Amino acid sequence: MSLAFDGFPDPVRLTQAAAIAAARYRGRGDEQAADRAAIAAMQDEANRLAVRGIVAIGEGEAGASEVLYSGEHLGAAGGPAVDFGLDPLDGATLCARNQPNALAVAVIAGRGALLALPETYMEKIAVGPGYPAGTVALELSPAENIARLSKAKGVSPAEIGVCILDRPRHGRLIEAVRAAGARIRLIGDGDIAGVLFALDPTRTGVDLYLGVGGAREGALAAAALRCVGGAMEGRLVLDSAEKRANAARLGFADPHRLFTAEDMTAGELRFAASAVTDSPLLAGVIFGEGRISVSSIAVDSGAKTLRRTTAELADTAQTA
C-alpha cells in the first residue's frame, strides 16, 4: 500500500455527518430540507479534512449547483491531493417518507481516479464478488444473465435474487426476470443501495442488480464493487438531442460506449456509506438519550474487505 493511500482520510466521517443531518428530517415530507441538511453537513466535514480535494462527482456541474459542484475545492490546507465522489443523500424521497434504503455516500480517491459522467440515466448490471470475469454482461438477456449467474453460484435460478427499481420503464425487465425463474426485490428509490445489496447476498437476498438509474450514482457504487472484486457494466441513456449534446461536450459522444467498474473508478480509493433509514444492508440512524447510533459500511482498494461499523456518537445538536 502506498504512502499516498495511507494519507487518505476515512470518508466514513463524511457519511456519518450527512446521515445524521438527514435523519433529523425523516418522515417530515420535506425532501429539500433533508437534502440541504445532508449537503451542508458533508461539506462542513470535508472542509475539516487535511487534504487538497476537488469534487469529481457531486451535486452537479459548476453553475448548476451552488455547493458540492464538480470542480469545487474542499479540505483544509496541506495533505494529499484527492478527488471526492459525494452523494450526501441518495434517496431524499425515501428519507422524507421514512422509507428504507436512504444512504449518505462518499468516495475519496487519487486525483483523476473518478470518472465524472454526465447527469443522465445509465443502464446498469452489477454483481457482487466471487464470480469469474464476464459471468454477467449488459449485452445478454435477463434470462441469460440469470442462467449464467445461477450456474456460477451453483444454485437454481429460483435462488437468484435480483434488485430492480420499481419504475414503469422496468415493466418488461421485471416480466423477463420473473419468467427466468428468479425472485425480485423491488425498491422505490435509491439505486446506490440497490447495487450495494449485491455486496452481501446472504444478508440482503440480492445477487444481481439490473435496470436504469442515475449515471453518477452508478460510478459511486462502482467504486465499492471494484474494491471488493464485484463487477458492473453501464451504458449511458442518451435519448434526446439535449442529452447527446451535453454528453458530447463532456467527452462522451458515443451512445454505445460500455463502462465497466474499472472504467468508472481507478487507482487507490476509499468508499463509505452510512444508512439514513433502515435497509437490509444497514440499520438507519438511531437517536437515543444524548447519543446517536450510525451504521456504515466501508471498503478500500488496498484491504479489499468490507467493513461494517456502528458508531455511538454524542448528540450535541438540537433536534431540527
C-alpha positions as CSV (number, residue, x, y, z in Angstrom):
1,M,0.0,0.0,0.0
2,S,1.5,3.4,-1.0
3,L,2.2,6.2,1.4
4,A,-0.2,8.3,-0.6
5,F,-3.0,5.9,0.0
6,D,-2.1,5.7,3.7
7,G,-2.7,9.5,3.8
8,F,-6.3,9.3,2.5
9,P,-8.7,10.0,5.4
10,D,-11.6,7.7,6.1
11,P,-14.7,9.0,4.2
12,V,-17.0,7.5,6.9
13,R,-16.6,10.8,8.8
14,L,-18.4,12.5,5.9
15,T,-21.2,9.9,5.5
16,Q,-21.9,9.8,9.3
17,A,-22.3,13.5,9.4
18,A,-24.6,13.6,6.4
19,A,-26.7,10.7,7.6
20,I,-27.3,12.2,11.0
21,A,-28.2,15.6,9.5
22,A,-30.7,14.0,7.0
23,A,-32.1,11.6,9.6
24,R,-33.4,14.6,11.6
25,Y,-35.9,15.1,8.7
26,R,-37.1,11.5,8.4
27,G,-40.8,11.3,7.8
28,R,-41.3,15.1,7.7
29,G,-42.2,15.1,4.0
30,D,-39.6,17.7,3.1
31,E,-37.1,16.3,0.6
32,Q,-35.4,19.6,0.0
33,A,-34.8,20.3,3.7
34,A,-33.3,16.8,4.2
35,D,-31.1,17.1,1.2
36,R,-29.9,20.6,2.2
37,A,-29.0,19.4,5.7
38,A,-27.1,16.4,4.4
39,I,-25.2,18.5,1.9
40,A,-24.2,21.2,4.4
41,A,-23.1,18.6,6.9
42,M,-21.0,16.7,4.4
43,Q,-19.4,19.9,3.0
44,D,-18.5,21.1,6.5
45,E,-16.9,17.7,7.4
46,A,-15.0,17.6,4.1
47,N,-13.5,21.0,4.7
48,R,-12.1,19.8,8.1
49,L,-10.1,17.1,6.4
50,A,-6.3,17.6,5.9
51,V,-6.5,17.1,2.1
52,R,-6.3,19.2,-1.0
53,G,-9.6,18.0,-2.5
54,I,-11.6,18.6,-5.7
55,V,-15.2,17.4,-6.2
56,A,-15.2,15.0,-9.2
57,I,-18.7,13.6,-8.6
58,G,-21.1,15.8,-6.7
59,E,-24.4,17.6,-6.8
60,G,-24.0,18.9,-10.4
61,E,-21.8,20.9,-12.6
62,A,-20.4,24.3,-11.7
63,G,-23.1,26.9,-12.3
64,A,-25.9,24.3,-12.0
65,S,-25.2,23.7,-8.3
66,E,-24.1,26.1,-5.6
67,V,-22.5,23.5,-3.3
68,L,-20.5,20.3,-3.9
69,Y,-20.4,21.1,-7.6
70,S,-17.9,19.5,-9.9
71,G,-14.6,21.2,-9.6
72,E,-15.3,22.7,-6.1
73,H,-12.2,22.7,-3.8
74,L,-12.7,21.1,-0.4
75,G,-10.4,20.3,2.5
76,A,-8.1,22.2,4.8
77,A,-4.6,23.2,3.8
78,G,-2.0,20.5,3.3
79,G,-2.3,16.8,2.9
80,P,-2.7,14.6,-0.2
81,A,-4.3,15.8,-3.4
82,V,-7.6,13.8,-3.7
83,D,-10.8,13.7,-5.6
84,F,-14.2,13.4,-3.9
85,G,-17.2,11.5,-5.1
86,L,-20.1,12.6,-3.0
87,D,-23.8,11.9,-2.7
88,P,-24.9,13.3,0.7
89,L,-28.4,11.8,0.4
90,D,-29.2,9.2,-2.1
91,G,-32.9,8.7,-1.6
92,A,-34.2,12.1,-0.5
93,T,-37.8,11.0,-1.1
94,L,-37.2,7.8,1.0
95,C,-35.9,10.0,3.8
96,A,-38.8,12.4,3.6
97,R,-41.2,9.4,3.8
98,N,-39.1,7.5,6.3
99,Q,-38.9,4.5,3.9
100,P,-36.0,2.1,3.6
101,N,-32.6,2.4,1.7
102,A,-31.7,6.1,2.1
103,L,-27.9,6.5,2.3
104,A,-25.1,9.0,2.5
105,V,-22.2,8.0,0.3
106,A,-18.7,9.3,-0.1
107,V,-15.6,8.2,-2.0
108,I,-12.1,9.7,-1.5
109,A,-9.7,8.7,-4.3
110,G,-6.5,9.7,-6.0
111,R,-6.6,12.7,-8.4
112,G,-8.3,11.7,-11.6
113,A,-9.5,8.3,-10.3
114,L,-13.2,9.0,-10.6
115,L,-15.0,9.3,-13.9
116,A,-17.3,12.4,-13.9
117,L,-20.2,11.1,-16.1
118,P,-22.9,13.4,-17.4
119,E,-26.1,13.9,-15.3
120,T,-28.2,11.4,-17.1
121,Y,-29.5,7.9,-16.8
122,M,-27.5,4.8,-17.2
123,E,-28.5,1.2,-18.0
124,K,-26.7,-1.0,-15.4
125,I,-25.9,-4.5,-14.4
126,A,-24.0,-5.3,-11.2
127,V,-22.9,-8.4,-9.3
128,G,-21.0,-8.9,-6.1
129,P,-17.6,-10.6,-5.6
130,G,-16.7,-14.2,-6.1
131,Y,-17.6,-14.8,-9.7
132,P,-15.4,-15.2,-12.8
133,A,-15.0,-12.2,-15.0
134,G,-17.7,-12.0,-17.7
135,T,-20.3,-14.1,-15.7
136,V,-22.9,-11.4,-16.4
137,A,-23.0,-8.8,-19.2
138,L,-25.2,-5.9,-20.2
139,E,-25.4,-7.3,-23.8
140,L,-27.0,-10.5,-22.6
141,S,-30.7,-11.0,-21.9
142,P,-32.0,-11.2,-18.3
143,A,-32.6,-14.9,-18.8
144,E,-29.1,-15.5,-20.0
145,N,-27.6,-13.5,-17.1
146,I,-29.7,-15.3,-14.5
147,A,-28.8,-18.7,-16.0
148,R,-25.1,-17.9,-16.0
149,L,-25.1,-16.5,-12.5
150,S,-27.0,-19.4,-11.1
151,K,-24.6,-21.8,-12.7
152,A,-21.6,-19.9,-11.3
153,K,-23.2,-19.9,-7.9
154,G,-24.2,-23.5,-8.0
155,V,-27.9,-22.9,-7.4
156,S,-31.1,-22.9,-9.4
157,P,-32.5,-19.6,-10.9
158,A,-35.2,-19.7,-8.2
159,E,-32.4,-18.9,-5.7
160,I,-31.1,-15.9,-7.5
161,G,-32.3,-12.5,-6.1
162,V,-32.5,-9.5,-8.5
163,C,-32.9,-5.9,-7.3
164,I,-34.8,-3.6,-9.7
165,L,-36.0,0.0,-9.2
166,D,-39.9,0.0,-9.2
167,R,-40.4,2.1,-12.3
168,P,-42.8,1.9,-15.3
169,R,-39.8,1.8,-17.6
170,H,-38.8,-1.6,-16.0
171,G,-42.1,-3.3,-16.7
172,R,-40.7,-5.6,-19.4
173,L,-37.5,-6.2,-17.4
174,I,-39.5,-7.3,-14.4
175,E,-41.5,-9.7,-16.5
176,A,-38.4,-11.2,-18.1
177,V,-36.7,-11.7,-14.7
178,R,-39.7,-13.5,-13.3
179,A,-40.1,-15.6,-16.5
180,A,-36.4,-16.7,-16.0
181,G,-37.4,-18.0,-12.5
182,A,-35.5,-15.5,-10.3
183,R,-37.0,-13.6,-7.4
184,I,-37.1,-9.8,-7.4
185,R,-36.6,-7.2,-4.7
186,L,-38.3,-4.0,-5.9
187,I,-37.1,-0.8,-4.4
188,G,-38.8,2.6,-4.7
189,D,-35.7,4.7,-5.0
190,G,-32.0,4.9,-4.1
191,D,-30.3,2.8,-6.7
192,I,-26.9,3.1,-5.0
193,A,-28.3,1.0,-2.2
194,G,-29.7,-1.4,-4.8
195,V,-26.2,-2.0,-6.3
196,L,-24.6,-2.3,-2.8
197,F,-27.1,-5.0,-1.9
198,A,-25.1,-7.3,-4.2
199,L,-22.1,-6.9,-1.9
200,D,-23.7,-9.1,0.7
201,P,-26.3,-11.5,-0.8
202,T,-26.5,-13.6,2.4
203,R,-27.8,-10.5,4.3
204,T,-29.8,-8.8,1.6
205,G,-31.0,-11.7,-0.6
206,V,-29.8,-9.8,-3.7
207,D,-27.2,-11.3,-6.1
208,L,-27.8,-9.1,-9.1
209,Y,-28.8,-5.5,-9.9
210,L,-30.5,-4.7,-13.2
211,G,-32.1,-1.6,-14.7
212,V,-31.8,2.1,-15.4
213,G,-30.7,4.6,-12.8
214,G,-28.5,7.6,-12.3
215,A,-25.1,7.6,-14.1
216,R,-23.2,9.4,-11.4
217,E,-24.8,7.1,-8.8
218,G,-23.6,4.2,-10.9
219,A,-20.0,5.5,-10.7
220,L,-20.1,5.8,-6.9
221,A,-21.5,2.3,-6.5
222,A,-18.9,1.0,-8.9
223,A,-16.2,2.2,-6.5
224,A,-17.4,-0.1,-3.8
225,L,-17.8,-3.0,-6.3
226,R,-14.3,-2.7,-7.6
227,C,-12.8,-2.6,-4.2
228,V,-14.3,-6.0,-3.2
229,G,-14.0,-7.7,-6.6
230,G,-17.5,-7.3,-7.8
231,A,-18.4,-6.3,-11.4
232,M,-20.5,-3.7,-13.1
233,E,-21.3,-2.6,-16.6
234,G,-23.2,0.5,-17.6
235,R,-24.3,2.4,-20.8
236,L,-25.5,6.0,-20.8
237,V,-29.1,6.6,-21.8
238,L,-28.8,9.4,-24.3
239,D,-32.4,9.5,-25.6
240,S,-32.7,13.2,-26.5
241,A,-30.7,15.7,-28.5
242,E,-30.0,17.7,-25.4
243,K,-28.6,14.8,-23.5
244,R,-26.5,13.7,-26.5
245,A,-25.1,17.3,-26.9
246,N,-24.3,17.5,-23.2
247,A,-22.6,14.1,-23.2
248,A,-20.5,15.0,-26.2
249,R,-19.5,18.3,-24.6
250,L,-18.1,16.3,-21.6
251,G,-16.3,13.8,-23.9
252,F,-19.0,11.0,-24.0
253,A,-20.3,11.3,-27.5
254,D,-20.5,7.5,-28.2
255,P,-24.0,6.4,-27.1
256,H,-22.9,2.7,-27.3
257,R,-19.9,3.0,-25.1
258,L,-19.8,0.4,-22.3
259,F,-18.4,1.4,-18.9
260,T,-17.1,-1.1,-16.5
261,A,-16.4,-0.6,-12.8
262,E,-12.7,-0.2,-13.8
263,D,-13.6,2.4,-16.3
264,M,-15.6,4.5,-13.8
265,T,-13.1,4.2,-11.0
266,A,-9.3,3.6,-11.0
267,G,-6.3,3.5,-8.7
268,E,-6.5,3.8,-4.9
269,L,-9.7,4.9,-3.2
270,R,-11.8,4.6,-0.1
271,F,-15.6,4.2,-0.1
272,A,-18.1,4.6,2.7
273,A,-21.9,4.6,3.0
274,S,-24.0,5.4,6.1
275,A,-27.6,4.5,6.5
276,V,-30.2,7.2,7.0
277,T,-33.1,4.9,7.1
278,D,-33.2,1.1,7.7
279,S,-32.3,-1.3,4.9
280,P,-31.4,-5.0,4.5
281,L,-27.8,-3.9,4.5
282,L,-27.7,-1.5,7.5
283,A,-29.7,-0.1,10.3
284,G,-30.7,3.6,10.0
285,V,-29.7,6.3,12.4
286,I,-30.9,5.8,15.9
287,F,-31.4,8.9,18.2
288,G,-31.1,8.0,21.9
289,E,-30.8,9.9,25.1
290,G,-27.9,12.2,24.2
291,R,-26.4,9.6,21.9
292,I,-26.7,8.8,18.2
293,S,-26.0,5.4,16.6
294,V,-24.9,5.4,13.0
295,S,-24.3,2.2,10.9
296,S,-21.9,2.3,8.0
297,I,-20.1,0.1,5.5
298,A,-16.6,1.0,4.3
299,V,-14.1,-0.6,1.9
300,D,-10.9,0.5,0.3
301,S,-8.9,-0.7,-2.7
302,G,-6.0,-1.8,-0.5
303,A,-7.7,-4.1,2.0
304,K,-10.5,-5.2,-0.3
305,T,-12.5,-6.2,2.8
306,L,-16.0,-4.9,3.5
307,R,-16.1,-3.3,7.0
308,R,-19.4,-2.9,8.8
309,T,-19.3,-0.5,11.7
310,T,-21.7,1.1,14.2
311,A,-20.6,4.3,15.8
312,E,-22.0,5.7,19.0
313,L,-21.7,9.5,18.9
314,A,-22.7,12.2,21.3
315,D,-25.7,14.2,20.2
316,T,-24.6,17.8,20.7
317,A,-27.1,19.4,18.3
318,Q,-30.6,20.3,19.0
319,T,-33.3,18.5,17.0
320,A,-34.3,20.4,13.9
